[in-house]
Amino acid sequence: MPNFQQRIYQGLEGKDLNIVNQYRNILPNFIIIGAAKSATTTLATILPKHPDIFISKPKEPKFFGRNYNKGWDWYASRFELGKSNALRGEASTMYTCNMKKFKHTPELMYKYLPNLKLVYIVRNPLDRIVSQWRHHRGRHPDCPNFKDLLKDYHTKKLILGCSKYFEQLSKFRAYYPDEQIHCMTFE
């Protein structure tokens, strides 16, 4: 069985096209890509109140990165219940993070879902950083104090990186035209 990196490269080479085409009618036609701590969960909770909109379970399958090795059968099964809905989506904010496992996310998404609509929510960057730091600290007690955030390379990259909106969005704009990307603010 191929390892994670091999599966990503196979995907980038288009080796999953046959299986994806089997699921074309149930796969998502929009994805909320971030930014973390900018009301993506709120949007993913509100949208399915409309009868034509379905959001995957879980809302963050993180497929185009960390979970790509679970395969397209697994990913498609996240949308099976919404197959009759006109709009099917997910909300994985990790797609716009700087983590290694999500390095090829935009290219991989575009390879198989070139007609996707992307929703990118942003928030005042400083407020977003504080919120994500609190969230991270709650899960990782060894997380540095806020005043020491810039001294810890990993935490700085994780937390500050998500507020580099232009940098994160540019990765997707390299593949998707602006007409397919909707930006909005938390405020």
C-alpha positions as protocol buffer text, in pm:
chain_id: "A"
residue {
  index: 1
  type: MET
  ca { x: 0 y: 0 z: 0 }
}
residue {
  index: 2
  type: PRO
  ca { x: 141 y: 342 z: -93 }
}
residue {
  index: 3
  type: ASN
  ca { x: 235 y: 581 z: 185 }
}
residue {
  index: 4
  type: PHE
  ca { x: 77 y: 923 z: 225 }
}
residue {
  index: 5
  type: GLN
  ca { x: 325 y: 1107 z: 5 }
}
residue {
  index: 6
  type: GLN
  ca { x: 299 y: 846 z: -272 }
}
residue {
  index: 7
  type: ARG
  ca { x: -83 y: 872 z: -267 }
}
residue {
  index: 8
  type: ILE
  ca { x: -66 y: 1251 z: -300 }
}
residue {
  index: 9
  type: TYR
  ca { x: 169 y: 1226 z: -598 }
}
residue {
  index: 10
  type: GLN
  ca { x: -49 y: 960 z: -760 }
}
residue {
  index: 11
  type: GLY
  ca { x: -342 y: 1195 z: -715 }
}
residue {
  index: 12
  type: LEU
  ca { x: -151 y: 1485 z: -868 }
}
residue {
  index: 13
  type: GLU
  ca { x: -74 y: 1264 z: -1168 }
}
residue {
  index: 14
  type: GLY
  ca { x: -449 y: 1213 z: -1221 }
}
residue {
  index: 15
  type: LYS
  ca { x: -452 y: 844 z: -1131 }
}
residue {
  index: 16
  type: ASP
  ca { x: -782 y: 876 z: -943 }
}
residue {
  index: 17
  type: LEU
  ca { x: -980 y: 1020 z: -1234 }
}
residue {
  index: 18
  type: ASN
  ca { x: -1177 y: 701 z: -1307 }
}
residue {
  index: 19
  type: ILE
  ca { x: -1304 y: 665 z: -952 }
}
residue {
  index: 20
  type: VAL
  ca { x: -1378 y: 1038 z: -921 }
}
residue {
  index: 21
  type: ASN
  ca { x: -1589 y: 1027 z: -1237 }
}
residue {
  index: 22
  type: GLN
  ca { x: -1807 y: 758 z: -1075 }
}
residue {
  index: 23
  type: TYR
  ca { x: -1891 y: 1001 z: -796 }
}
residue {
  index: 24
  type: ARG
  ca { x: -1905 y: 1322 z: -997 }
}
residue {
  index: 25
  type: ASN
  ca { x: -2276 y: 1379 z: -919 }
}
residue {
  index: 26
  type: ILE
  ca { x: -2238 y: 1364 z: -541 }
}
residue {
  index: 27
  type: LEU
  ca { x: -1901 y: 1528 z: -481 }
}
residue {
  index: 28
  type: PRO
  ca { x: -1894 y: 1884 z: -344 }
}
residue {
  index: 29
  type: ASN
  ca { x: -1946 y: 2180 z: -573 }
}
residue {
  index: 30
  type: PHE
  ca { x: -1825 y: 2430 z: -311 }
}
residue {
  index: 31
  type: ILE
  ca { x: -1573 y: 2427 z: -28 }
}
residue {
  index: 32
  type: ILE
  ca { x: -1530 y: 2672 z: 258 }
}
residue {
  index: 33
  type: ILE
  ca { x: -1149 y: 2691 z: 279 }
}
residue {
  index: 34
  type: GLY
  ca { x: -1094 y: 2919 z: 577 }
}
residue {
  index: 35
  type: ALA
  ca { x: -950 y: 3104 z: 750 }
}
residue {
  index: 36
  type: ALA
  ca { x: -957 y: 2921 z: 1082 }
}
residue {
  index: 37
  type: LYS
  ca { x: -1134 y: 3104 z: 1364 }
}
residue {
  index: 38
  type: SER
  ca { x: -1321 y: 3328 z: 1120 }
}
residue {
  index: 39
  type: ALA
  ca { x: -1675 y: 3186 z: 1156 }
}
residue {
  index: 40
  type: THR
  ca { x: -1639 y: 2893 z: 918 }
}
residue {
  index: 41
  type: THR
  ca { x: -1826 y: 2669 z: 1162 }
}
residue {
  index: 42
  type: THR
  ca { x: -2103 y: 2926 z: 1190 }
}
residue {
  index: 43
  type: LEU
  ca { x: -2137 y: 2942 z: 812 }
}
residue {
  index: 44
  type: ALA
  ca { x: -2129 y: 2561 z: 784 }
}
residue {
  index: 45
  type: THR
  ca { x: -2406 y: 2543 z: 1045 }
}
residue {
  index: 46
  type: ILE
  ca { x: -2628 y: 2808 z: 886 }
}
residue {
  index: 47
  type: LEU
  ca { x: -2602 y: 2707 z: 519 }
}
residue {
  index: 48
  type: PRO
  ca { x: -2770 y: 2364 z: 544 }
}
residue {
  index: 49
  type: LYS
  ca { x: -3080 y: 2526 z: 690 }
}
residue {
  index: 50
  type: HIS
  ca { x: -3155 y: 2601 z: 326 }
}
residue {
  index: 51
  type: PRO
  ca { x: -3321 y: 2295 z: 167 }
}
residue {
  index: 52
  type: ASP
  ca { x: -3089 y: 2299 z: -137 }
}
residue {
  index: 53
  type: ILE
  ca { x: -2763 y: 2300 z: 61 }
}
residue {
  index: 54
  type: PHE
  ca { x: -2579 y: 2007 z: 217 }
}
residue {
  index: 55
  type: ILE
  ca { x: -2264 y: 2019 z: 430 }
}
residue {
  index: 56
  type: SER
  ca { x: -2057 y: 1703 z: 476 }
}
residue {
  index: 57
  type: LYS
  ca { x: -2038 y: 1505 z: 797 }
}
residue {
  index: 58
  type: PRO
  ca { x: -1789 y: 1581 z: 942 }
}
residue {
  index: 59
  type: LYS
  ca { x: -1782 y: 1938 z: 819 }
}
residue {
  index: 60
  type: GLU
  ca { x: -1402 y: 1920 z: 798 }
}
residue {
  index: 61
  type: PRO
  ca { x: -1306 y: 1597 z: 621 }
}
residue {
  index: 62
  type: LYS
  ca { x: -956 y: 1738 z: 550 }
}
residue {
  index: 63
  type: PHE
  ca { x: -946 y: 1509 z: 247 }
}
residue {
  index: 64
  type: PHE
  ca { x: -723 y: 1716 z: 18 }
}
residue {
  index: 65
  type: GLY
  ca { x: -432 y: 1674 z: 256 }
}
residue {
  index: 66
  type: ARG
  ca { x: -417 y: 1473 z: 577 }
}
residue {
  index: 67
  type: ASN
  ca { x: -690 y: 1226 z: 475 }
}
residue {
  index: 68
  type: TYR
  ca { x: -621 y: 1181 z: 104 }
}
residue {
  index: 69
  type: ASN
  ca { x: -495 y: 829 z: 165 }
}
residue {
  index: 70
  type: LYS
  ca { x: -845 y: 731 z: 286 }
}
residue {
  index: 71
  type: GLY
  ca { x: -945 y: 739 z: -78 }
}
residue {
  index: 72
  type: TRP
  ca { x: -1222 y: 880 z: -293 }
}
residue {
  index: 73
  type: ASP
  ca { x: -1474 y: 618 z: -181 }
}
residue {
  index: 74
  type: TRP
  ca { x: -1439 y: 750 z: 172 }
}
residue {
  index: 75
  type: TYR
  ca { x: -1459 y: 1113 z: 61 }
}
residue {
  index: 76
  type: ALA
  ca { x: -1762 y: 1058 z: -160 }
}
residue {
  index: 77
  type: SER
  ca { x: -1939 y: 881 z: 127 }
}
residue {
  index: 78
  type: ARG
  ca { x: -1926 y: 1213 z: 322 }
}
residue {
  index: 79
  type: PHE
  ca { x: -2168 y: 1356 z: 61 }
}
residue {
  index: 80
  type: GLU
  ca { x: -2393 y: 1055 z: -1 }
}
residue {
  index: 81
  type: LEU
  ca { x: -2676 y: 1196 z: 211 }
}
residue {
  index: 82
  type: GLY
  ca { x: -2670 y: 1519 z: 10 }
}
residue {
  index: 83
  type: LYS
  ca { x: -2673 y: 1367 z: -336 }
}
residue {
  index: 84
  type: SER
  ca { x: -3013 y: 1518 z: -416 }
}
residue {
  index: 85
  type: ASN
  ca { x: -2910 y: 1867 z: -300 }
}
residue {
  index: 86
  type: ALA
  ca { x: -2818 y: 2127 z: -561 }
}
residue {
  index: 87
  type: LEU
  ca { x: -2527 y: 2250 z: -347 }
}
residue {
  index: 88
  type: ARG
  ca { x: -2293 y: 2018 z: -159 }
}
residue {
  index: 89
  type: GLY
  ca { x: -1997 y: 2143 z: 39 }
}
residue {
  index: 90
  type: GLU
  ca { x: -1754 y: 2103 z: 320 }
}
residue {
  index: 91
  type: ALA
  ca { x: -1557 y: 2341 z: 542 }
}
residue {
  index: 92
  type: SER
  ca { x: -1195 y: 2237 z: 599 }
}
residue {
  index: 93
  type: THR
  ca { x: -993 y: 2535 z: 715 }
}
residue {
  index: 94
  type: MET
  ca { x: -676 y: 2325 z: 716 }
}
residue {
  index: 95
  type: TYR
  ca { x: -673 y: 2363 z: 338 }
}
residue {
  index: 96
  type: THR
  ca { x: -529 y: 2713 z: 384 }
}
residue {
  index: 97
  type: CYS
  ca { x: -277 y: 2630 z: 655 }
}
residue {
  index: 98
  type: ASN
  ca { x: 99 y: 2600 z: 615 }
}
residue {
  index: 99
  type: MET
  ca { x: 121 y: 2241 z: 731 }
}
residue {
  index: 100
  type: LYS
  ca { x: 323 y: 2002 z: 514 }
}
residue {
  index: 101
  type: LYS
  ca { x: 35 y: 1758 z: 459 }
}
residue {
  index: 102
  type: PHE
  ca { x: -168 y: 2035 z: 293 }
}
residue {
  index: 103
  type: LYS
  ca { x: 108 y: 2164 z: 67 }
}
residue {
  index: 104
  type: HIS
  ca { x: -55 y: 2030 z: -252 }
}
residue {
  index: 105
  type: THR
  ca { x: -418 y: 2098 z: -158 }
}
residue {
  index: 106
  type: PRO
  ca { x: -505 y: 2363 z: -421 }
}
residue {
  index: 107
  type: GLU
  ca { x: -348 y: 2165 z: -706 }
}
residue {
  index: 108
  type: LEU
  ca { x: -508 y: 1838 z: -593 }
}
residue {
  index: 109
  type: MET
  ca { x: -851 y: 1999 z: -560 }
}
residue {
  index: 110
  type: TYR
  ca { x: -824 y: 2157 z: -902 }
}
residue {
  index: 111
  type: LYS
  ca { x: -709 y: 1833 z: -1064 }
}
residue {
  index: 112
  type: TYR
  ca { x: -1039 y: 1663 z: -977 }
}
residue {
  index: 113
  type: LEU
  ca { x: -1283 y: 1944 z: -900 }
}
residue {
  index: 114
  type: PRO
  ca { x: -1193 y: 2232 z: -1135 }
}
residue {
  index: 115
  type: ASN
  ca { x: -1543 y: 2383 z: -1125 }
}
residue {
  index: 116
  type: LEU
  ca { x: -1556 y: 2420 z: -746 }
}
residue {
  index: 117
  type: LYS
  ca { x: -1668 y: 2743 z: -589 }
}
residue {
  index: 118
  type: LEU
  ca { x: -1445 y: 2841 z: -298 }
}
residue {
  index: 119
  type: VAL
  ca { x: -1548 y: 3048 z: 3 }
}
residue {
  index: 120
  type: TYR
  ca { x: -1271 y: 3218 z: 197 }
}
residue {
  index: 121
  type: ILE
  ca { x: -1376 y: 3390 z: 520 }
}
residue {
  index: 122
  type: VAL
  ca { x: -1136 y: 3625 z: 691 }
}
residue {
  index: 123
  type: ARG
  ca { x: -1140 y: 3813 z: 1018 }
}
residue {
  index: 124
  type: ASN
  ca { x: -942 y: 4095 z: 1169 }
}
residue {
  index: 125
  type: PRO
  ca { x: -603 y: 3918 z: 1170 }
}
residue {
  index: 126
  type: LEU
  ca { x: -514 y: 4010 z: 1527 }
}
residue {
  index: 127
  type: ASP
  ca { x: -849 y: 3894 z: 1664 }
}
residue {
  index: 128
  type: ARG
  ca { x: -814 y: 3572 z: 1465 }
}
residue {
  index: 129
  type: ILE
  ca { x: -464 y: 3509 z: 1599 }
}
residue {
  index: 130
  type: VAL
  ca { x: -577 y: 3554 z: 1961 }
}
residue {
  index: 131
  type: SER
  ca { x: -873 y: 3321 z: 1905 }
}
residue {
  index: 132
  type: GLN
  ca { x: -662 y: 3050 z: 1744 }
}
residue {
  index: 133
  type: TRP
  ca { x: -394 y: 3080 z: 2011 }
}
residue {
  index: 134
  type: ARG
  ca { x: -659 y: 3032 z: 2284 }
}
residue {
  index: 135
  type: HIS
  ca { x: -800 y: 2731 z: 2098 }
}
residue {
  index: 136
  type: HIS
  ca { x: -453 y: 2581 z: 2050 }
}
residue {
  index: 137
  type: ARG
  ca { x: -351 y: 2647 z: 2409 }
}
residue {
  index: 138
  type: GLY
  ca { x: -668 y: 2473 z: 2532 }
}
residue {
  index: 139
  type: ARG
  ca { x: -564 y: 2158 z: 2344 }
}
residue {
  index: 140
  type: HIS
  ca { x: -189 y: 2187 z: 2405 }
}
residue {
  index: 141
  type: PRO
  ca { x: -105 y: 2303 z: 2759 }
}
residue {
  index: 142
  type: ASP
  ca { x: 263 y: 2325 z: 2661 }
}
residue {
  index: 143
  type: CYS
  ca { x: 178 y: 2598 z: 2409 }
}
residue {
  index: 144
  type: PRO
  ca { x: 384 y: 2910 z: 2477 }
}
residue {
  index: 145
  type: ASN
  ca { x: 230 y: 3211 z: 2644 }
}
residue {
  index: 146
  type: PHE
  ca { x: 91 y: 3463 z: 2399 }
}
residue {
  index: 147
  type: LYS
  ca { x: 377 y: 3707 z: 2464 }
}
residue {
  index: 148
  type: ASP
  ca { x: 622 y: 3429 z: 2362 }
}
residue {
  index: 149
  type: LEU
  ca { x: 431 y: 3323 z: 2052 }
}
residue {
  index: 150
  type: LEU
  ca { x: 690 y: 3461 z: 1809 }
}
residue {
  index: 151
  type: LYS
  ca { x: 973 y: 3273 z: 1980 }
}
residue {
  index: 152
  type: ASP
  ca { x: 834 y: 2924 z: 1908 }
}
residue {
  index: 153
  type: TYR
  ca { x: 878 y: 2845 z: 1537 }
}
residue {
  index: 154
  type: HIS
  ca { x: 611 y: 2574 z: 1511 }
}
residue {
  index: 155
  type: THR
  ca { x: 342 y: 2766 z: 1698 }
}
residue {
  index: 156
  type: LYS
  ca { x: 429 y: 3088 z: 1516 }
}
residue {
  index: 157
  type: LYS
  ca { x: 401 y: 2915 z: 1177 }
}
residue {
  index: 158
  type: LEU
  ca { x: 74 y: 2745 z: 1271 }
}
residue {
  index: 159
  type: ILE
  ca { x: -104 y: 3040 z: 1430 }
}
residue {
  index: 160
  type: LEU
  ca { x: 35 y: 3340 z: 1244 }
}
residue {
  index: 161
  type: GLY
  ca { x: 43 y: 3160 z: 909 }
}
residue {
  index: 162
  type: CYS
  ca { x: -335 y: 3138 z: 894 }
}
residue {
  index: 163
  type: SER
  ca { x: -359 y: 3517 z: 908 }
}
residue {
  index: 164
  type: LYS
  ca { x: -144 y: 3564 z: 598 }
}
residue {
  index: 165
  type: TYR
  ca { x: -458 y: 3590 z: 389 }
}
residue {
  index: 166
  type: PHE
  ca { x: -302 y: 3707 z: 66 }
}
residue {
  index: 167
  type: GLU
  ca { x: -40 y: 3433 z: 78 }
}
residue {
  index: 168
  type: GLN
  ca { x: -295 y: 3161 z: 155 }
}
residue {
  index: 169
  type: LEU
  ca { x: -545 y: 3276 z: -105 }
}
residue {
  index: 170
  type: SER
  ca { x: -276 y: 3316 z: -372 }
}
residue {
  index: 171
  type: LYS
  ca { x: -211 y: 2942 z: -357 }
}
residue {
  index: 172
  type: PHE
  ca { x: -570 y: 2881 z: -471 }
}
residue {
  index: 173
  type: ARG
  ca { x: -572 y: 3168 z: -720 }
}
residue {
  index: 174
  type: ALA
  ca { x: -288 y: 2993 z: -903 }
}
residue {
  index: 175
  type: TYR
  ca { x: -547 y: 2731 z: -1005 }
}
residue {
  index: 176
  type: TYR
  ca { x: -895 y: 2877 z: -962 }
}
residue {
  index: 177
  type: PRO
  ca { x: -1007 y: 3197 z: -1136 }
}
residue {
  index: 178
  type: ASP
  ca { x: -1128 y: 3482 z: -917 }
}
residue {
  index: 179
  type: GLU
  ca { x: -1486 y: 3425 z: -1041 }
}
residue {
  index: 180
  type: GLN
  ca { x: -1487 y: 3094 z: -850 }
}
residue {
  index: 181
  type: ILE
  ca { x: -1360 y: 3242 z: -523 }
}
residue {
  index: 182
  type: HIS
  ca { x: -1587 y: 3434 z: -288 }
}
residue {
  index: 183
  type: CYS
  ca { x: -1416 y: 3625 z: -9 }
}
residue {
  index: 184
  type: MET
  ca { x: -1609 y: 3753 z: 288 }
}
residue {
  index: 185
  type: THR
  ca { x: -1533 y: 3888 z: 634 }
}
residue {
  index: 186
  type: PHE
  ca { x: -1631 y: 3763 z: 975 }
}
residue {
  index: 187
  type: GLU
  ca { x: -1717 y: 4118 z: 1077 }
}
